[in-house]
Amino acid sequence: MRIDTQPVQELSPHAQWPLPQGVVDLVYQDAASKRELETALRGCFRAWSYDELIPPSFEYADTLASEAGTQLAEEMYRFTDRDGRTLALRPDLTIPAARVAATRLHDQPMPLRLFYIGSVFRYEAPQAGRQREFTQAGIELIGAGAPAADAEVLALTVEALRTAGLAQFQLALGQMAFFHALLAELEAAGPALHGLQSALDRKNPADLAAALDQLAVAGPLRRAISALPELQGGPEVLARGRALCVNDAMAAALDRLSAIHELLLACGVAEEISFDLGETRGMEYYTGITFKGYTPGLGFSICSGGRYDDLVGHFGRPQPAVGCALWVDRILLARQRQGWQPAPLRPDLLWQTGACPDCLRLVGQLRRRGLRVELDLGDLDLEALRARAAGQGAPRVALCAGADAVMLASAGAAPRRLSLEQFAGEAATW
């Protein structure tokens, strides 16, 4: 019999219990930073009078896929329930918001202002700042079709990114109505138009020329389509776009962008918004403005949004609508690369109270005030307690010193004996 003398290689628990590709665990500072950002965004949305919507994590697949577009429908996680119905995890939160607006909230005064913060799920190649489960924070303004509604969503998006702590960012604003009006001049089937849009997305002149050759596009129409990738920049882009209009619908789309720009100037956010009339990517349900947000240090968008006037009507009474989704995980990555310094995870106070009811009552009061108080469970003396606090970065320690008395020691200072009343008075200044 052969005896194997090779040592047994022990696997770490993480290696023994791996996660599926595309999901992550967040702990300590990563988890705290994400929750802090979500809380800040929630406060920002509420300040603009948006109310929170919490839709279910999964619905019937037909509901979610019906208006999602081909790519998003292919990326949905589907599964079957015990009744044989096909369900899906939500790949996006705009579609559930449209469903709720058209069904449960159809009789409410318009416009509706809704926001959400939650996980979405897409079966796609994991990307930097976005896994197969990632977090969307978004707003939806439903029942308002004027340029002022578009301007509000854009201004609130700028405010949300400022609230998130991003010092530099830019929203690239496009207009699907301008692009659709241009496509309406082409007599071509869907697959050929998809090839043209793909070439425009890549902003590759050779690919675009080949796509136009395949469609036999010539004259002013060819010049207009060929110029789309170059229509980027400030408000002067709108004047350049007017020279390319081949129908009244294109001119009307530019008129709307001009009106939105005037409102953005009044809101003080025009500097953060540029124009990109060649931007044709996005959900297939967009009908008007579309936009994406970018920040230095990342080669991909941190938010996207637009107008989708036909989506709500799929579920009930038609309503104009416009919204935006921010990618929370990408914003966290951007902040990290831009030197964001999160608040340290440390207790405000490390306390050895034993079973003293008066001390424990005071601990409860401090916690209700929002202070982070950690109780020592090892029965340490004052010096050992101070050593532990130094290792955690806690600025002060306290030790129960008998009836109505506490020993308080701040970092670098000698311990002081205080009554509980004196201690409570001093703690009120922390």
Stockholm file with secondary structure:
# STOCKHOLM 1.0

chainA/1-430         MRIDTQPVQELSPHAQWPLPQGVVDLVYQDAASKRELETALRGCFRAWSYDELIPPSFEYADTLASEAGTQLAEEMYRFTDRDGRTLALRPDLTIPAARVAATRLHDQPMPLRLFYIGSVFRYEAPQAGRQREFTQAGIELIGAGAPAADAEVLALTVEALRTAGLAQFQLALGQMAFFHALLAELEAAGPALHGLQSALDRKNPADLAAALDQLAVAGPLRRAISALPELQGGPEVLARGRALCVNDAMAAALDRLSAIHELLLACGVAEEISFDLGETRGMEYYTGITFKGYTPGLGFSICSGGRYDDLVGHFGRPQPAVGCALWVDRILLARQRQGWQPAPLRPDLLWQTGACPDCLRLVGQLRRRGLRVELDLGDLDLEALRARAAGQGAPRVALCAGADAVMLASAGAAPRRLSLEQFAGEAATW
#=GR chainA/1-430 SS CCCCCSCCCCCCHHHHSCCCTTCCCCCHHHHHHHHHHHHHHHHHHHHTTCEECCCCSEEEHHHHHTTTCHHHHHTCCEEECTTSCEEEECSCSHHHHHHHHHTTTTTSCSCEEEEEEEEEECCSCCBTTBCSEEEEEEEEEESCCSHHHHHHHHHHHHHHHHHTTCSSCEEEEEEHHHHHHHHTTCCCCHHHHHHHHHHHHHTCHHHHHHHHHHHTCCHHHHHHHHHGGGCEESTHHHHHHHTTCCSHHHHHHHHHHHHHHHHHHHHTCGGGEEEETTCCCSCTTCCSEEEEEECTTCSSCSEEEEECTTTGGGTSSCCCEEEEEEEHHHHHHHHHHTTCCCCCCCCSEEEECTTCHHHHHHHHHHHHTTCCEEECSSCCCHHHHHHHHHHHTCSEEEEECSTTEEEEEETTSCCEEEEHHHHHHHHTTC
#=GC SS_cons         CCCCCSCCCCCCHHHHSCCCTTCCCCCHHHHHHHHHHHHHHHHHHHHTTCEECCCCSEEEHHHHHTTTCHHHHHTCCEEECTTSCEEEECSCSHHHHHHHHHTTTTTSCSCEEEEEEEEEECCSCCBTTBCSEEEEEEEEEESCCSHHHHHHHHHHHHHHHHHTTCSSCEEEEEEHHHHHHHHTTCCCCHHHHHHHHHHHHHTCHHHHHHHHHHHTCCHHHHHHHHHGGGCEESTHHHHHHHTTCCSHHHHHHHHHHHHHHHHHHHHTCGGGEEEETTCCCSCTTCCSEEEEEECTTCSSCSEEEEECTTTGGGTSSCCCEEEEEEEHHHHHHHHHHTTCCCCCCCCSEEEECTTCHHHHHHHHHHHHTTCCEEECSSCCCHHHHHHHHHHHTCSEEEEECSTTEEEEEETTSCCEEEEHHHHHHHHTTC
//
